[in-house]
Amino acid sequence: EDQVTQSPEALRLQEGESSSLNCSYTVSGLRGLFWYRQDPGKGPEFLFTLYSAGEEKEKERLKATLTKKESFLHITAPKPEDSATYLCAVYNTDKLIFGTGTRLQVFP
Amino acid sequence: DTGVSQNPRHKITKRGQNVTFRCDPISEHNRLYWYRQTLGQGPEFLTYFQNEAQLEKSRLLSDRFSAERPKGSFSTLEIQRTEQGDSAMYLCASRNGGPGNTIYFGEGSWLTVV
């Protein structure tokens, strides 16, 4: 059965303190690994899709990487506006399977 | 491109009542998904359509839940005889059918059953 596990569940960072979020997955046939950002009370906002091991994508202070078993979302010099829940999902058999997310809080 | 639109955004209903949510996907997106999300959890897949055909339903989708996409455009999700355990955010998403296309989510419809 496809499974996605995210860690940590919650992360508190000081502004400017870089860190990484982990997404480990078990899937029969990966057709894409997605990262979304979700603000409280809102729908997930698309960030990245990664398709093969070794692939990397960047957007502002965020960089996503992918191996055969896990993905990392690196946050460099975060700002308070980066505070949100970050969701990881694998795409297989025509649907996304999500992890439970990492709740990130960045303090000034 | 106006994004995925969901209505109503919030619904409070009494236990036992029926509720219906509507989703308007991004224009020309032939795939439409419904997910459910509770506090502290990731979205859980409920069902999806390709055009007007409902291709898969999760075991989470009990007999009280029904989804339609009659003309391959907008979709409705109806919950009959609501229970307190149905309280959640119901998310709709859409994408084009080709490989590698992004799945975009709406803002969700919050349901509170009292």
Interface residues (C-beta under 8 A of the other chain):
Chain A: V4 R31 G32 F34 Y36 G41 K42 G43 P44 E45 F46 T49 Y51 L87 A89 Y91 T93 D94 K95 L96 I97 F98 G99 T100 G101
Chain B: V4 Q6 R31 Y33 G40 Q41 G42 P43 E44 F45 Y48 L55 E56 L91 A93 P99 G100 T102 I103 Y104 F105 G106 E107 G108 W110
